Each structure stands twice: as C-alpha cells, then as structure tokens.
Amino acid sequence: MFTPRSRCLTLRLGALVALTLLGCAPPSASARARQPKNLYEIGQTEIEAESIRGGSAYDLVSRLRPSMLVSHARPAGPQPRSQTWEANSSIKVYLDGFRYGGVESLATIPASNVVEVRWLSPMDATTRFGTGNVAGAIVVTTRSGRER
C-alpha cells in the first residue's frame, strides 16, 4: 500500500512529467499564426488577412512589422550628423521597382493594392537600387506591378 507521503511524491512526479511533456509539445496553430514567418517580409496571405482593416500600406506595415519603419543608419565616425547625411539616411520606399519616396509615402498606397512588402538591408538595397540607401529600403509590390 502507498503511504500518504509516497502518494504525494507520486502525484508530484506525475505532475512534473506532465508539465515537461506539455512544454515539449509544438505550438498550437493559433500561436503559429501570430508569429510572423519572416521579420523582413509581409506576404500576400498576411496582407489579405489584414485587408479587412483597410487603410494604407503604412498602416499595414505599422501593424504587422513596425520594425521595418525604424532607420538603423549611423554616420561613419564620431562626426555630428549633417543635414545632407540626415536627408540621405532615411529609409527609401520603392514601389514596383521604382523609387517612390520616404517612409511617409507608404501612406499614399492603398493596402488593398499591396501584394507584398519587403525590407532590404542597406547592403541589399544598394546592390539592387544603387547608392543612397544607407538606412535600407522598403520594397512594395502591388497587383499592377506583379502583372508586368
């Protein structure tokens, strides 16, 4: 027979094993849906799910990947930032492969027209679009841009 002390130890051991197994279980489908697959890309599936809320491409990016809107550019060396450097250090937006403006220009693009949004690092943006992308770039593809 079990003594009260051994019964308590058995219950504790059983609870510990159950919690350990529960911690090893894969996340539920709803937990996976909340986690973005890629921090640098907003795909068509996510955009369609957010299209109910409407708004602009800026609204879409600020809701789904707000980190895309933050410039991480730094001047080389300890010198103070000049006005020229400040003007060139903002994130550039490219719409369907063409320079469109700064981050604020996303507010003029209807979210319903957007198919994909990608953030490019300064190095990738410079390789793809040329110099002047020291803060990176946001590349927006619309339905009409995809048809080309």
C-alpha positions as CSV (number, residue, x, y, z in Angstrom):
1,M,0.0,0.0,0.0
2,F,1.0,3.6,-0.6
3,T,1.7,5.8,2.4
4,P,0.4,9.4,2.3
5,R,4.0,10.6,1.8
6,S,4.7,8.2,-1.1
7,R,1.3,9.1,-2.7
8,C,2.2,12.8,-2.5
9,L,5.6,12.1,-4.1
10,T,3.9,10.1,-6.9
11,L,1.5,12.9,-7.6
12,R,4.3,15.5,-7.7
13,L,6.4,13.3,-10.0
14,G,3.3,12.7,-12.3
15,A,2.7,16.5,-12.4
16,L,6.3,17.2,-13.2
17,V,6.3,14.6,-16.1
18,A,3.0,16.1,-17.5
19,L,4.4,19.6,-17.4
20,T,7.6,18.5,-19.1
21,L,5.7,16.8,-21.9
22,L,3.4,19.8,-22.3
23,G,6.4,22.1,-22.6
24,C,7.8,19.9,-25.4
25,A,4.6,20.0,-27.4
26,P,4.6,22.0,-30.7
27,P,2.8,25.4,-30.5
28,S,-0.8,25.4,-31.4
29,A,-2.0,26.6,-34.8
30,S,-3.2,29.9,-33.4
31,A,0.2,30.5,-31.8
32,R,1.9,29.8,-35.1
33,A,-0.4,32.2,-36.9
34,R,0.5,35.0,-34.6
35,Q,4.3,34.6,-35.1
36,P,5.5,36.3,-38.3
37,K,7.3,33.8,-40.6
38,N,9.8,36.4,-41.7
39,L,10.6,39.7,-40.0
40,Y,11.6,41.3,-43.3
41,E,8.7,40.3,-45.5
42,I,4.9,40.7,-45.4
43,G,3.4,38.2,-47.8
44,Q,0.2,38.1,-49.6
45,T,-1.5,35.7,-47.1
46,E,-0.9,38.1,-44.2
47,I,-1.9,41.1,-46.3
48,E,-5.2,39.5,-47.2
49,A,-5.9,38.7,-43.6
50,E,-5.3,42.3,-42.6
51,S,-7.2,43.8,-45.6
52,I,-10.4,43.7,-43.6
53,R,-9.0,46.6,-41.6
54,G,-8.3,48.7,-44.7
55,G,-6.0,51.7,-44.6
56,S,-2.8,52.4,-46.4
57,A,0.5,50.4,-46.8
58,Y,1.9,52.5,-43.9
59,D,-0.9,51.2,-41.7
60,L,-0.3,47.7,-42.8
61,V,3.4,47.8,-42.1
62,S,3.0,49.6,-38.8
63,R,0.5,46.9,-37.6
64,L,2.4,43.8,-38.9
65,R,6.2,44.8,-38.9
66,P,6.7,48.2,-37.1
67,S,10.5,47.5,-37.0
68,M,10.6,48.0,-40.8
69,L,9.8,51.7,-40.3
70,V,12.8,52.3,-38.0
71,S,16.0,53.6,-39.5
72,H,19.2,51.9,-38.2
73,A,21.6,54.1,-40.2
74,R,24.5,55.6,-38.4
75,P,27.1,58.1,-39.6
76,A,30.6,56.8,-40.2
77,G,32.8,58.0,-37.4
78,P,32.2,60.4,-34.5
79,Q,31.3,63.5,-36.5
80,P,27.9,65.1,-36.0
81,R,25.2,64.4,-38.4
82,S,25.0,66.9,-41.3
83,Q,21.8,68.0,-43.0
84,T,22.9,66.1,-46.1
85,W,23.5,63.0,-44.2
86,E,20.1,63.3,-42.4
87,A,18.4,63.7,-45.8
88,N,20.1,60.6,-47.2
89,S,19.8,58.4,-44.1
90,S,16.1,57.8,-44.2
91,I,14.5,54.5,-45.4
92,K,13.6,54.7,-49.0
93,V,10.4,53.2,-50.5
94,Y,10.4,51.5,-53.9
95,L,7.0,50.9,-55.5
96,D,7.0,48.1,-58.2
97,G,10.8,48.6,-58.7
98,F,10.8,52.4,-58.9
99,R,11.9,54.9,-56.2
100,Y,8.7,56.3,-54.7
101,G,9.8,58.4,-51.7
102,G,10.4,58.1,-48.0
103,V,8.5,56.1,-45.4
104,E,5.8,58.7,-45.3
105,S,5.0,57.9,-49.0
106,L,3.6,54.5,-47.8
107,A,0.5,56.4,-46.6
108,T,-0.4,57.1,-50.2
109,I,-0.5,53.5,-51.3
110,P,-3.9,51.7,-50.6
111,A,-3.3,48.5,-48.6
112,S,-5.9,46.8,-50.8
113,N,-3.5,47.1,-53.8
114,V,-0.5,45.7,-52.0
115,V,0.6,42.1,-52.7
116,E,4.0,42.0,-50.9
117,V,6.2,44.2,-48.7
118,R,9.9,43.6,-48.1
119,W,12.6,45.3,-46.1
120,L,16.1,45.3,-47.6
121,S,19.2,45.9,-45.6
122,P,21.4,48.9,-46.7
123,M,23.7,46.5,-48.5
124,D,20.9,44.6,-50.3
125,A,19.2,47.9,-51.2
126,T,22.4,49.4,-52.6
127,T,23.1,46.3,-54.6
128,R,19.6,46.3,-56.1
129,F,18.9,50.0,-56.5
130,G,22.2,51.8,-56.2
131,T,23.7,54.3,-53.7
132,G,21.7,56.4,-51.3
133,N,20.1,53.6,-49.3
134,V,22.2,53.8,-46.1
135,A,19.1,53.1,-44.0
136,G,17.8,50.3,-46.2
137,A,14.7,50.2,-48.3
138,I,11.1,49.0,-48.2
139,V,10.0,47.4,-51.5
140,V,6.3,47.3,-52.1
141,T,4.8,45.2,-54.9
142,T,1.3,46.0,-56.0
143,R,-1.2,44.0,-58.0
144,S,-0.5,46.1,-61.1
145,G,3.3,45.7,-60.6
146,R,3.0,41.9,-60.4
147,E,1.2,41.8,-63.7
148,R,4.2,43.3,-65.6
